[in-house]
């Protein structure tokens, strides 16, 4: 039944539509992203305390640094879902392109002494070229073979970084970026708000690119490849080229994320080259909801926040005072993250993005299961 009322006048003019609850709900669903973006944009100007969620006020440097990291990984998980959730490609080497954007930019800064803008552009191009070359090789095989090839490339990249060839990568210690070559407005604790806005811009850009790509004709082919690749071939299309497009686009977004990470942390770290890093992205996507518009972003933000905050909980006095049988597992942040992940996967199949629809289904269930005699009796009781 419609939730709006229509009124007609005697002159034959078009009916006027009065807003009702249904219209309000549709407006909220349509415009809540803009409202959320506005709230995030003005967060650095707020001194709102959020005890338990953040260590200090919302606009403090520590809180903004954590929020910027959460936004960064929310965007990175969204880009990774182009492969997993949109095209059905399970890659274990996505971290390689994230690290390539960071390390390549840093090396252009340190070794060539180029300005940051030029170094960033060259680092992004390097990450895209690497994704194109390795993707063209990896996609020659399908299924588990593709996953293993991407894992092999990731392991090779991680070993190369740890060996520190020619002193270019810094080995296990990583390599700090030269502060004098970075934009002055992005260096120092007093400019944490600027770094936060950079991370927010990266998130918005990633969401826009992914949304545009998924709704394009190429995105519809990706959906077909995920559902049945053989059927796409029967239609006369070549899945290889479409999968390579998704691979390179996801790699380009990851390389751009590496640039943002370089600015946030002030350097390049070898932890971003490991396959464990990609496994974290996989957990983020599954946690939020693979193949959904907002799920990977929500999963990335929640996982990153929990990764930082659960470490504080594990080392708190409340956990230290528990009996040994509880203190030992609860003092391990990875254990707490694992429990959270298992609980979400078990209780919310499809991820957090499916939660609103599941709640709506629960609300509709009593009306759907009501018998005819009970419905008649209820209507009789409702009569004045």
C-alpha positions in Angstrom: 0.0 0.0 0.0 1.3 3.5 -0.8 2.5 5.6 2.1 1.8 8.9 0.3 -1.5 10.7 -0.1 -2.6 12.4 -3.4 -5.0 15.3 -3.7 -6.6 16.5 -7.0 -8.1 19.9 -7.6 -11.0 20.6 -10.0 -8.8 22.4 -12.6 -7.2 19.1 -13.7 -3.8 20.0 -12.4 -1.3 17.3 -11.5 -1.8 15.7 -8.1 0.2 16.9 -5.2 2.1 14.2 -3.2 2.2 14.7 0.5 5.2 13.1 2.2 4.5 10.1 4.4 6.6 7.7 6.5 7.6 5.7 3.4 8.8 8.7 1.6 10.8 9.8 4.6 12.5 6.4 4.8 13.4 6.5 1.1 14.9 10.0 1.5 16.9 8.8 4.5 18.2 5.8 2.6 19.1 8.1 -0.4 20.8 10.9 1.5 22.4 9.3 4.5 25.8 8.9 2.7 25.9 12.7 2.2 25.1 13.3 5.8 27.7 10.8 6.9 30.3 12.4 4.7 29.5 15.8 6.2 29.9 14.5 9.7 33.2 12.9 8.8 34.4 16.1 7.1 33.8 18.3 10.2 35.1 15.7 12.7 38.5 17.5 13.1 36.6 20.6 14.5 34.8 18.6 17.2 35.9 18.1 20.8 33.3 15.5 21.5 34.6 12.8 23.9 33.9 9.2 22.9 35.0 7.1 25.9 35.6 3.5 25.0 35.8 4.2 21.3 38.6 6.7 21.2 41.3 7.6 23.7 40.7 11.3 23.5 38.3 13.9 22.0 37.1 13.3 18.4 39.3 16.1 17.0 42.5 15.3 19.0 45.5 14.2 16.9 45.5 10.7 18.3 41.9 10.1 17.5 42.2 11.6 14.0 45.2 9.4 13.3 43.2 6.3 14.2 40.2 7.5 12.2 42.4 8.2 9.2 43.8 4.7 9.4 40.3 3.2 9.6 39.2 5.2 6.6 42.3 4.2 4.6 41.7 0.5 5.2 37.9 0.8 4.6 38.8 2.2 1.2 41.4 -0.5 0.6 38.9 -3.3 1.4 36.4 -1.7 -1.0 38.9 -1.8 -3.8 39.9 -5.4 -3.0 36.2 -6.4 -3.2 36.4 -5.5 -7.0 38.2 -8.8 -7.3 36.6 -11.0 -4.6 33.0 -9.8 -4.4 32.4 -8.4 -7.9 34.5 -10.7 -10.2 34.9 -13.8 -8.0 38.7 -13.6 -8.0 40.4 -14.7 -4.8 43.8 -13.0 -4.8 46.3 -13.5 -2.1 48.7 -10.9 -3.5 46.8 -7.7 -3.3 49.1 -6.3 -0.6 51.9 -6.3 -3.2 50.4 -3.3 -5.1 49.7 -1.4 -1.9 53.3 -1.8 -0.9 54.5 -1.0 -4.5 52.8 2.4 -4.3 54.4 3.2 -1.0 57.9 1.8 -1.6 58.2 3.2 -5.2 57.2 6.7 -4.2 59.6 6.6 -1.3 62.5 5.4 -3.4 61.9 8.2 -6.0 62.0 10.7 -3.2 65.1 9.3 -1.5 67.2 8.1 -4.4 66.2 10.5 -7.2 65.3 13.5 -5.0 62.3 14.2 -7.0 59.4 16.5 -5.8 56.6 14.7 -4.0 54.0 15.2 -6.7 56.3 13.7 -9.4 57.4 10.8 -7.1 53.8 10.1 -6.2 52.7 10.0 -9.9 55.7 7.7 -10.8 54.9 5.5 -7.8 51.3 5.2 -8.8 52.3 4.4 -12.4 54.7 1.7 -11.1 52.0 0.1 -9.1 49.6 0.1 -12.1 52.3 -1.4 -14.3 53.1 -4.1 -11.8 49.4 -5.0 -11.5 49.2 -5.2 -15.3 52.2 -7.4 -15.7 51.5 -9.8 -12.8 47.8 -9.8 -13.5 48.4 -10.8 -17.1 50.4 -13.8 -15.9 48.2 -14.8 -12.9 44.9 -14.7 -14.9 46.2 -17.4 -17.3 45.0 -19.9 -14.8 41.7 -19.9 -12.9 40.3 -21.0 -9.5 42.8 -22.1 -6.9 45.6 -21.9 -9.4 45.1 -18.2 -9.7 45.1 -17.8 -5.9 48.4 -19.8 -5.6 50.1 -17.8 -8.4 49.2 -14.5 -6.7 50.4 -15.9 -3.4 53.7 -16.8 -5.0 54.2 -13.3 -6.4 53.3 -11.8 -3.0 55.9 -14.0 -1.2 58.5 -13.1 -3.8 57.8 -9.4 -3.2 58.0 -9.8 0.5 61.3 -11.7 0.3 62.7 -9.0 -2.0 61.8 -6.2 0.4 63.3 -8.1 3.4 66.6 -8.7 1.6 67.0 -5.0 1.1 68.7 -5.0 -2.3 71.1 -2.1 -2.7 69.7 -0.6 0.5 66.6 0.5 -1.3 63.9 -0.9 0.9 65.4 -0.8 4.4 64.9 -4.5 5.0 62.9 -5.5 8.1 63.1 -1.9 9.5 61.5 -0.3 6.6 62.4 3.1 5.3 61.3 6.5 6.6 60.2 9.1 4.1 62.2 12.4 3.9 60.2 15.0 5.8 61.8 17.8 3.9 60.5 16.5 0.5 56.9 15.8 1.7 54.3 18.6 1.6 54.8 20.8 4.6 51.1 20.7 5.3 51.2 17.0 5.8 54.1 16.7 8.2 53.9 17.0 11.9 51.3 16.3 14.6 49.9 19.8 14.1 48.8 18.8 10.6 47.1 15.5 11.6 43.7 17.0 10.4 45.1 17.4 6.9 46.2 13.8 6.8 42.7 12.8 8.0 41.1 14.7 5.1 43.5 13.1 2.7 42.4 9.6 3.9 38.8 10.7 3.7 39.3 11.9 0.1 40.9 8.6 -0.8 37.8 6.8 0.7 35.3 8.9 -1.3 37.3 8.5 -4.5 37.5 4.8 -4.1 33.8 4.5 -3.4 33.0 6.6 -6.4 35.3 4.7 -8.8 34.0 1.3 -7.6 30.4 2.4 -7.8 30.9 3.7 -11.3 32.8 0.6 -12.4 30.3 -1.8 -11.0 27.3 0.0 -12.7 29.1 0.2 -16.1 28.7 -2.4 -18.8 32.1 -3.9 -17.8 30.8 -4.3 -14.3 27.8 -6.3 -15.5 30.2 -8.6 -17.3 32.2 -9.0 -14.0 28.9 -10.1 -12.4 28.4 -12.6 -15.1 31.9 -13.9 -14.8 31.4 -14.4 -11.1 28.2 -16.3 -11.6 29.2 -18.4 -14.6 32.3 -17.7 -16.6 31.5 -20.3 -19.2 28.2 -18.6 -20.0 30.1 -15.4 -20.6 32.3 -17.2 -23.1 29.2 -18.7 -24.9 27.9 -15.1 -25.3 31.0 -14.3 -27.4 32.9 -12.3 -24.7 36.4 -13.0 -23.6 36.5 -13.1 -19.8 40.3 -12.7 -19.6 40.3 -9.1 -20.7 37.5 -8.2 -18.3 39.2 -9.9 -15.4 42.5 -8.2 -16.2 40.6 -4.8 -16.2 39.3 -5.5 -12.7 42.7 -6.7 -11.5 44.5 -3.6 -12.8 41.8 -1.2 -11.5 41.9 -2.8 -8.0 45.7 -2.7 -8.1 45.7 1.0 -9.0 43.4 1.8 -6.1 45.7 -0.2 -3.8 48.8 1.6 -5.1 47.0 4.9 -4.4 46.3 3.7 -0.9 50.0 2.9 -0.5 50.7 6.6 -1.1 48.2 7.6 1.5 49.7 5.1 4.0 53.2 6.6 3.3 51.9 10.0 4.3 50.0 8.7 7.4 53.0 6.7 8.8 55.9 8.7 7.4 57.5 5.8 5.8 57.3 2.3 4.1 57.0 -0.8 6.2 57.7 -4.4 5.2 54.5 -5.6 7.0 52.5 -4.2 4.1 54.1 -6.7 1.7 53.2 -9.9 3.4 50.4 -12.3 2.5 49.0 -11.8 6.0 48.2 -8.3 5.0 46.0 -9.5 2.2 44.4 -12.1 4.5 43.4 -9.1 6.7 41.8 -7.5 3.7 39.9 -10.8 3.1 38.7 -10.8 6.6 37.5 -7.1 6.3 35.5 -7.9 3.2 33.9 -11.0 4.6 33.2 -9.2 7.9 31.4 -6.4 6.2 29.7 -8.3 3.3 31.4 -9.3 0.1 29.8 -8.0 -3.1 27.8 -5.2 -1.4 28.2 -1.4 -1.8 29.0 -0.4 1.7 29.9 -3.7 3.4 33.7 -3.9 2.6 34.1 -0.3 3.8 32.3 -1.0 7.1 34.3 -4.2 7.5 37.6 -2.4 6.9 36.8 0.4 9.3 35.5 -1.9 12.1 38.4 -4.4 11.7 41.0 -1.6 11.8 39.4 0.0 14.8 39.2 -3.3 16.7 42.8 -4.2 15.8 43.9 -1.0 17.5 41.5 -0.9 20.4 41.5 -4.5 21.4 45.2 -4.3 21.9 44.5 -1.7 24.7 41.8 -4.0 26.1 44.2 -7.0 26.1 46.8 -5.1 28.1 44.3 -3.5 30.5 44.2 -4.1 34.3 40.7 -5.7 34.0 42.1 -8.5 31.9 45.2 -8.8 34.0 43.1 -9.5 37.1 41.2 -12.4 35.5 42.0 -16.1 36.3 44.7 -17.6 34.1 42.3 -19.6 32.0 40.7 -16.4 30.8 43.6 -14.0 31.1 45.9 -15.9 28.7 43.5 -16.0 25.6 42.0 -12.5 26.3 45.5 -10.9 26.5 46.0 -11.8 22.8 44.4 -9.2 20.5 44.4 -11.7 17.5 42.3 -14.1 19.6 39.8 -11.4 20.3 39.7 -10.5 16.6 39.2 -14.1 15.7 36.3 -14.5 18.1 34.7 -11.4 16.7 35.1 -12.6 13.1 33.7 -16.1 13.9 30.7 -14.6 15.7 29.8 -12.3 12.8 30.2 -15.0 10.2 28.1 -17.5 12.2 25.4 -15.1 13.3 25.3 -12.8 10.2 25.9 -14.9 7.1 26.7 -12.3 4.3 28.3 -9.9 6.7 27.3 -6.7 8.5 25.8 -5.3 5.4 23.0 -7.8 5.5 22.0 -6.8 9.1 19.3 -4.2 8.1 17.5 -6.7 5.7 17.6 -9.4 8.4 16.1 -7.1 11.0 13.4 -6.1 8.5 12.7 -9.8 7.8 12.4 -10.5 11.6 9.8 -7.7 11.9 7.8 -9.0 9.0 7.8 -12.6 10.2 5.0 -12.4 12.8 2.6 -10.9 10.2 3.5 -13.4 7.6 3.0 -16.4 9.9 -0.3 -15.2 11.4 -3.1 -17.7 10.7 -6.4 -16.6 9.1 -8.5 -17.2 12.3 -6.0 -15.3 14.4 -6.1 -12.4 11.9 -9.9 -12.3 12.0 -9.9 -12.4 15.8 -7.4 -9.5 16.0 -9.4 -7.4 13.6 -12.6 -8.0 15.7 -10.8 -6.9 18.8 -9.5 -3.8 17.0 -13.0 -2.6 16.1 -14.5 0.1 18.4 
